[in-house]
Amino acid sequence: MKRKIIAIVICTLMCATAVSVAGTINTNNKVFDTSSSNNDLVWIQANPTTSSRNVDWLHYDDGTCENSLGLTAGGMLHEVIKLTPTELAGHPGSITSIKIMHGCPLFPGTPATPYTAWIYTNANHPPADPTAVATIVGTGTCPAIDNWFYINLTTPYAFNVTDTIWVGVGWNHPASSFPAGFDTSGYVAGKSDWFWYTGGSWLELYTSGFPGNWNLWVGIGSGSTNQPPVTPGAPAGPTSGTVGVSYSFTATTTDPEADNISYFFDWGNGHDSGWLPEIASGATATASYAWPAAGTYNIKVKAKDSNGAESGVSPAHTIVISAAPAIEIGAITGGLFKVKAVIENNGAVAATNVSWGIDLAGGLIILGKASSGTIPTIAAGGTATITSKMIVGFGKTVITVTADTATKSQNATVLLVFIKTA
């Protein structure tokens, strides 16, 4: 609900004249107060995991995502940051990748969204639609994730450190979708929070009441090209199982540059694990899944490093999932000395080693308060009758029968050696 309210407000503001408002700056982010004479960001993080390859990530946000925005009616929304010589100083090279937050992990459910990534070198932002004048560096569809998404440039974008560069990603999203993630740690006026939308004008988040920075990182490389992780081997795990039971599988691989790695398991039935949280190169990833239908499934896995480079798809690990028995409890009856119950298997396969119990609670039960046992086999569609120990007692009681995971209760009265069920 929180994201939806924000999206409605921002659409309203984008349709009206923007009014500048004072922003609150978090000095822990090492940015100057926008009321000062110098609004430049004096610190831009270089990602330590890529420093060995001379690849720096330049960004204004603090690396977290607190919310995300979208146009109320849907459409094309561009989130944009501006890098000036102040930020580019000390980072010569070419732009090789863009890292951007799709949606927000705090508010999952963002659908797959088509995107257009672009870069524009000019002191001023594009006059209107940026895609009309900028260099398009990537297009495609971001999958339905609420997490970081990497766009690797097929052709690196060369620049001079004296340039002013605008980097943007346009999301062509439906109504009630919020693809543009941002933090709420402060903003850098004129640099960290630009946006443009079809039919609108160029604005900044803070002037629209949202003092924050886009979760948009620019990767600058001047060294070797980032290499993807080694293609993992087939996932390890069981080769047979039962419908509805969760099974765990593991996979491991390494990255040539020792980057952290995320794994993606394909369960072979149109479902997958999504990209798992990153772990160290060489560490073992684990994912679990329960198949809803019987069949033979080929499980595969792939890996992605922290710079977005994906490995190939692993060989398949095959698991055969069988139909499960369906244990239910039928009639519970009393009689002389004992209680009986019918155990039904309404599944498509036989049930084996079915544990059962008959317990009486309430009244004065002198003998036979609890009975238990195991049924070796109940054929598919078949039944078995279980019988309690000898029961002696007085008073009203509740008979509870359990079999496998099934439970059923029955009110009864014990009359010394006769059990009368209601």
C-alpha positions as CSV (number, residue, x, y, z in Angstrom):
1,M,0.0,0.0,0.0
2,K,2.9,2.3,0.8
3,R,4.3,2.1,-2.7
4,K,0.9,2.6,-4.3
5,I,0.3,5.8,-2.4
6,I,3.7,7.1,-3.4
7,A,3.2,6.2,-7.0
8,I,-0.2,8.1,-7.1
9,V,1.3,11.2,-5.5
10,I,4.3,11.3,-7.8
11,C,2.1,10.9,-10.9
12,T,0.0,13.8,-9.7
13,L,3.1,15.9,-9.1
14,M,4.5,15.0,-12.5
15,C,1.3,16.2,-14.1
16,A,1.6,19.6,-12.3
17,T,4.2,22.3,-12.0
18,A,7.0,21.1,-9.8
19,V,7.7,23.2,-6.8
20,S,11.2,23.2,-5.2
21,V,11.3,22.1,-1.6
22,A,14.1,22.0,0.9
23,G,15.6,18.5,1.2
24,T,16.9,16.8,4.3
25,I,20.4,15.4,3.8
26,N,21.9,12.6,5.8
27,T,25.5,13.5,6.4
28,N,26.3,9.9,7.0
29,N,26.1,9.6,3.3
30,K,28.9,12.1,2.9
31,V,26.9,14.6,0.8
32,F,26.8,18.3,1.2
33,D,23.6,20.1,2.4
34,T,21.8,21.4,-0.7
35,S,21.6,24.8,0.9
36,S,25.4,25.1,0.8
37,S,27.3,26.7,-2.1
38,N,28.7,23.3,-3.1
39,N,26.2,20.6,-3.9
40,D,28.7,18.1,-5.3
41,L,28.9,14.5,-4.1
42,V,32.4,14.1,-2.6
43,W,32.3,10.4,-2.2
44,I,31.4,7.7,-4.7
45,Q,31.9,4.1,-3.7
46,A,34.2,1.9,-5.7
47,N,33.0,-1.7,-5.4
48,P,35.8,-3.6,-3.6
49,T,34.8,-6.8,-5.3
50,T,35.8,-5.5,-8.7
51,S,38.8,-3.4,-7.8
52,S,41.2,-6.1,-8.9
53,R,39.9,-5.6,-12.4
54,N,39.9,-1.8,-12.2
55,V,36.2,-1.7,-12.4
56,D,34.5,1.0,-10.3
57,W,30.9,1.3,-9.5
58,L,29.9,5.0,-9.3
59,H,26.6,5.7,-7.5
60,Y,24.9,8.2,-5.2
61,D,22.7,5.9,-3.2
62,D,23.8,4.1,0.0
63,G,23.2,0.6,-1.6
64,T,19.9,0.0,0.1
65,C,16.4,0.3,-1.3
66,E,13.6,1.7,0.8
67,N,10.9,2.2,-1.8
68,S,10.1,2.2,-5.5
69,L,8.1,4.4,-7.8
70,G,5.9,4.1,-10.9
71,L,3.4,6.0,-12.9
72,T,-0.1,5.5,-11.7
73,A,-1.5,4.8,-15.2
74,G,1.7,3.0,-16.3
75,G,3.9,4.1,-19.2
76,M,7.6,4.9,-19.8
77,L,9.4,6.2,-16.7
78,H,13.1,7.1,-17.0
79,E,15.3,7.2,-13.8
80,V,18.5,9.1,-14.5
81,I,21.7,10.2,-12.7
82,K,24.2,12.8,-13.8
83,L,27.9,12.3,-13.5
84,T,30.2,15.3,-13.8
85,P,34.0,15.7,-13.9
86,T,33.9,15.8,-10.1
87,E,32.6,12.3,-10.0
88,L,34.5,11.0,-13.0
89,A,37.9,12.2,-11.8
90,G,40.2,9.3,-11.1
91,H,38.0,6.9,-13.0
92,P,39.2,6.9,-16.7
93,G,38.0,4.2,-19.0
94,S,34.6,3.2,-20.4
95,I,31.2,2.4,-19.0
96,T,30.8,-1.3,-19.2
97,S,27.7,-2.1,-17.2
98,I,24.8,-0.6,-15.3
99,K,23.4,-2.0,-12.1
100,I,19.9,-1.0,-11.2
101,M,17.2,-1.9,-8.6
102,H,14.1,-3.3,-10.1
103,G,11.2,-2.8,-7.7
104,C,12.0,-3.0,-4.0
105,P,12.7,-6.1,-1.9
106,L,10.5,-4.6,0.9
107,F,7.5,-4.7,-1.5
108,P,7.7,-7.8,-3.6
109,G,5.6,-8.5,-6.6
110,T,7.0,-6.3,-9.4
111,P,6.3,-7.9,-12.7
112,A,8.7,-8.4,-15.6
113,T,9.4,-5.0,-17.1
114,P,10.8,-4.0,-20.5
115,Y,13.6,-1.5,-20.2
116,T,15.8,0.7,-22.4
117,A,19.2,1.8,-21.0
118,W,20.9,4.9,-22.5
119,I,23.8,7.3,-22.0
120,Y,24.0,10.9,-23.0
121,T,27.1,13.1,-22.9
122,N,26.2,16.8,-22.6
123,A,26.3,19.5,-19.9
124,N,22.5,19.5,-20.0
125,H,19.9,16.7,-19.9
126,P,18.3,15.7,-23.2
127,P,15.7,18.2,-24.4
128,A,12.8,15.7,-24.3
129,D,12.6,12.0,-24.8
130,P,16.2,10.8,-24.0
131,T,16.0,7.8,-26.3
132,A,15.6,10.2,-29.3
133,V,19.1,11.7,-28.8
134,A,21.0,9.4,-26.4
135,T,23.1,6.3,-27.2
136,I,21.0,3.2,-26.5
137,V,23.3,0.8,-24.6
138,G,20.8,-1.9,-23.7
139,T,17.3,-3.1,-24.2
140,G,15.4,-6.1,-23.0
141,T,13.0,-7.2,-20.2
142,C,14.0,-7.4,-16.6
143,P,12.5,-10.6,-15.0
144,A,9.9,-10.5,-12.3
145,I,12.4,-9.8,-9.4
146,D,12.6,-7.2,-6.7
147,N,16.3,-7.0,-6.6
148,W,19.4,-5.7,-8.4
149,F,19.4,-6.2,-12.1
150,Y,22.6,-6.0,-14.3
151,I,22.8,-4.6,-17.8
152,N,26.1,-5.4,-19.4
153,L,27.0,-3.2,-22.4
154,T,27.8,-5.2,-25.5
155,T,29.9,-2.1,-26.6
156,P,31.6,-0.2,-23.8
157,Y,30.7,3.6,-23.8
158,A,33.9,5.6,-24.0
159,F,34.2,9.0,-22.3
160,N,36.6,11.6,-21.0
161,V,36.9,12.4,-17.3
162,T,36.1,16.0,-18.3
163,D,32.7,15.0,-19.7
164,T,29.3,15.3,-18.1
165,I,27.4,12.1,-18.5
166,W,23.7,11.3,-18.1
167,V,22.9,7.6,-17.5
168,G,19.3,6.5,-17.5
169,V,17.1,3.4,-17.6
170,G,13.5,3.7,-18.9
171,W,10.9,1.3,-17.6
172,N,7.9,0.7,-19.8
173,H,5.7,-0.6,-17.1
174,P,2.0,-1.3,-16.6
175,A,-0.4,0.4,-14.2
176,S,0.0,-0.6,-10.5
177,S,3.7,-1.5,-11.1
178,F,6.6,0.3,-9.3
179,P,9.9,-0.6,-11.0
180,A,12.1,2.3,-10.1
181,G,13.9,1.7,-6.8
182,F,15.4,4.4,-4.6
183,D,16.8,5.0,-1.2
184,T,15.7,7.6,1.3
185,S,19.1,8.6,2.7
186,G,19.2,12.1,1.1
187,Y,19.9,13.4,-2.4
188,V,22.3,15.4,-4.4
189,A,20.4,18.2,-6.2
190,G,20.9,18.2,-9.9
191,K,22.6,14.8,-10.0
192,S,21.2,11.8,-8.1
193,D,17.4,11.9,-8.7
194,W,16.4,13.0,-12.2
195,F,13.4,11.5,-13.9
196,W,11.4,11.9,-17.2
197,Y,8.3,10.3,-18.4
198,T,6.4,10.2,-21.7
199,G,4.3,13.3,-22.0
200,G,6.0,14.9,-19.0
201,S,9.1,17.0,-18.3
202,W,12.4,16.7,-16.6
203,L,12.1,16.7,-12.8
204,E,13.9,15.7,-9.7
205,L,12.6,13.5,-7.0
206,Y,13.3,15.9,-4.2
207,T,11.3,18.6,-5.8
208,S,8.4,16.2,-5.9
209,G,8.5,15.4,-2.3
210,F,10.8,12.4,-2.4
211,P,14.3,13.2,-1.1
212,G,16.2,10.2,-2.2
213,N,18.7,8.8,-4.7
214,W,18.0,6.3,-7.5
215,N,19.4,2.8,-6.9
216,L,21.4,3.2,-10.2
217,W,25.1,2.3,-10.4
218,V,27.4,2.9,-13.3
219,G,30.3,0.4,-13.8
220,I,33.5,1.9,-15.3
221,G,36.1,-0.5,-16.5
222,S,39.6,0.3,-17.6
223,G,41.1,-3.2,-17.1
224,S,40.3,-6.7,-18.2
225,T,36.8,-7.7,-19.2
226,N,34.7,-9.3,-16.4
227,Q,34.5,-13.1,-16.8
228,P,31.4,-15.0,-15.9
229,P,31.5,-17.8,-13.3
230,V,32.4,-21.3,-14.4
231,T,29.3,-23.2,-15.5
232,P,28.2,-25.3,-12.5
233,G,28.0,-29.0,-12.6
234,A,24.6,-30.7,-12.3
235,P,22.8,-29.9,-9.0
236,A,23.2,-32.6,-6.3
237,G,20.2,-34.0,-4.5
238,P,17.8,-36.9,-4.3
239,T,16.8,-38.8,-7.5
240,S,13.3,-39.8,-6.3
241,G,10.6,-38.3,-4.2
242,T,6.9,-37.9,-3.5
243,V,4.4,-35.2,-4.5
244,G,4.2,-32.3,-2.1
245,V,7.4,-33.1,-0.1
246,S,10.1,-30.5,-0.2
247,Y,13.6,-31.6,-1.3
248,S,16.9,-29.8,-1.1
249,F,19.5,-29.5,-3.9
250,T,23.0,-28.0,-3.9
251,A,25.3,-26.4,-6.4
252,T,28.7,-24.8,-6.4
253,T,31.1,-23.1,-8.8
254,T,33.8,-20.5,-8.8
255,D,34.3,-17.1,-10.4
256,P,37.6,-16.3,-12.2
257,E,37.9,-13.0,-10.4
258,A,36.6,-14.4,-7.1
259,D,33.4,-12.3,-7.3
260,N,30.4,-13.3,-5.1
261,I,28.0,-15.6,-6.9
262,S,24.2,-15.9,-7.1
263,Y,22.5,-19.1,-8.2
264,F,19.3,-19.8,-10.1
265,F,17.7,-23.2,-10.0
266,D,15.3,-24.4,-12.7
267,W,12.9,-27.0,-11.3
268,G,12.1,-28.4,-14.7
269,N,8.3,-27.7,-14.6
270,G,8.2,-24.0,-15.5
271,H,9.1,-22.9,-12.0
272,D,12.4,-21.7,-10.6
273,S,14.1,-20.5,-7.4
274,G,14.7,-17.0,-8.7
275,W,18.2,-15.5,-8.2
276,L,19.3,-16.5,-4.7
277,P,21.3,-14.1,-2.4
278,E,25.0,-13.9,-3.4
279,I,27.5,-16.1,-1.6
280,A,31.3,-16.3,-1.8
281,S,32.9,-17.9,-4.9
282,G,33.3,-21.6,-4.2
283,A,30.7,-21.7,-1.5
284,T,27.7,-24.1,-1.8
285,A,24.3,-22.8,-2.6
286,T,21.2,-24.7,-1.4
287,A,17.6,-24.4,-2.7
288,S,14.5,-26.5,-1.9
289,Y,11.3,-27.3,-3.8
290,A,8.2,-29.4,-3.6
291,W,6.7,-30.7,-6.9
292,P,2.9,-30.5,-7.0
293,A,2.5,-33.3,-9.6
294,A,4.0,-36.6,-10.3
295,G,6.5,-36.8,-13.1
296,T,10.2,-36.9,-14.2
297,Y,11.9,-33.5,-13.8
298,N,15.3,-32.2,-15.0
299,I,16.8,-29.8,-12.5
300,K,19.3,-27.3,-13.8
301,V,21.3,-24.4,-12.3
302,K,23.2,-21.4,-13.5
303,A,25.3,-18.8,-11.8
304,K,25.8,-15.0,-12.0
305,D,28.6,-13.0,-10.5
306,S,28.2,-9.7,-8.6
307,N,28.8,-7.8,-11.9
308,G,25.9,-9.5,-13.6
309,A,27.9,-11.9,-15.9
310,E,26.0,-15.2,-16.2
311,S,27.5,-18.7,-16.6
312,G,26.1,-21.3,-18.9
313,V,23.4,-23.7,-17.8
314,S,24.5,-26.8,-15.9
315,P,23.8,-30.4,-17.0
316,A,20.5,-31.7,-15.7
317,H,19.9,-33.7,-12.4
318,T,16.9,-35.9,-12.9
319,I,14.4,-36.6,-10.1
320,V,11.3,-38.9,-10.4
321,I,8.4,-37.6,-8.4
322,S,5.7,-40.2,-7.5
323,A,2.2,-39.7,-6.5
324,A,1.6,-39.7,-2.8
325,P,-0.8,-41.8,-0.8
326,A,-3.7,-39.9,0.7
327,I,-4.5,-41.2,4.2
328,E,-7.9,-40.3,5.7
329,I,-9.7,-41.6,8.7
330,G,-13.2,-43.1,8.1
331,A,-15.7,-44.3,10.7
332,I,-14.8,-44.5,14.4
333,T,-16.9,-47.0,16.2
334,G,-17.1,-48.3,19.8
335,G,-18.3,-51.6,21.2
336,L,-17.5,-54.1,23.8
337,F,-14.0,-53.5,25.3
338,K,-12.6,-51.8,22.2
339,V,-12.7,-48.9,19.7
340,K,-12.2,-49.5,16.0
341,A,-11.4,-47.1,13.2
342,V,-11.2,-47.4,9.4
343,I,-8.1,-46.0,7.8
344,E,-8.5,-45.2,4.1
345,N,-5.9,-44.6,1.4
346,N,-7.5,-42.4,-1.2
347,G,-4.3,-41.8,-3.1
348,A,-3.0,-43.3,-6.3
349,V,-0.2,-45.4,-4.8
350,A,0.1,-47.8,-1.9
351,A,0.9,-46.4,1.6
352,T,3.5,-48.2,3.7
353,N,4.4,-48.2,7.4
354,V,1.4,-46.1,8.4
355,S,1.7,-45.2,12.0
356,W,-1.6,-44.9,13.9
357,G,-2.9,-44.1,17.4
358,I,-6.1,-44.2,19.4
359,D,-6.3,-42.0,22.4
360,L,-9.1,-41.3,24.9
361,A,-9.3,-38.0,26.8
362,G,-11.8,-37.3,29.5
363,G,-13.8,-39.5,31.8
364,L,-12.2,-42.1,34.1
365,I,-10.3,-44.5,31.9
366,I,-8.8,-47.3,33.9
367,L,-7.4,-49.4,31.0
368,G,-6.7,-48.7,27.3
369,K,-6.3,-44.9,27.4
370,A,-3.8,-45.0,24.6
371,S,-3.1,-47.5,21.8
372,S,-0.7,-47.3,18.8
373,G,0.7,-49.4,16.0
374,T,1.8,-49.5,12.4
375,I,0.0,-50.7,9.3
376,P,2.5,-52.3,7.0
377,T,0.6,-51.6,3.7
378,I,-2.7,-50.0,2.6
379,A,-3.2,-50.5,-1.2
380,A,-4.2,-47.5,-3.3
381,G,-7.9,-47.1,-2.8
382,G,-7.9,-49.6,0.0
383,T,-8.7,-49.6,3.7
384,A,-7.4,-51.0,6.9
385,T,-9.2,-51.3,10.3
386,I,-7.3,-50.6,13.5
387,T,-8.4,-51.7,17.0
388,S,-7.5,-50.3,20.4
389,K,-6.4,-52.2,23.4
390,M,-9.0,-53.3,25.9
391,I,-10.7,-50.3,27.4
392,V,-12.3,-50.2,30.9
393,G,-13.6,-47.0,32.5
394,F,-16.5,-44.7,33.1
395,G,-17.8,-41.3,31.7
396,K,-17.8,-39.1,28.7
397,T,-14.6,-39.1,26.7
398,V,-13.2,-37.9,23.3
399,I,-11.6,-40.5,21.1
400,T,-8.9,-39.2,18.9
401,V,-7.6,-41.3,16.0
402,T,-4.4,-40.4,14.1
403,A,-3.0,-42.1,11.0
404,D,0.1,-40.7,9.3
405,T,-0.8,-36.9,9.2
406,A,-4.6,-37.4,9.4
407,T,-6.5,-36.8,12.6
408,K,-10.1,-37.3,13.5
409,S,-12.0,-37.1,16.8
410,Q,-15.3,-38.7,18.0
411,N,-17.3,-38.1,21.2
412,A,-18.1,-41.2,23.2
413,T,-19.2,-42.6,26.6
414,V,-17.5,-45.4,28.4
415,L,-19.8,-47.6,30.4
416,L,-17.3,-49.9,32.2
417,V,-16.4,-52.2,29.4
418,F,-18.7,-50.9,26.7
419,I,-17.8,-47.8,24.6
420,K,-20.7,-46.0,23.1
421,T,-20.0,-43.6,20.3
422,A,-22.3,-40.6,19.7
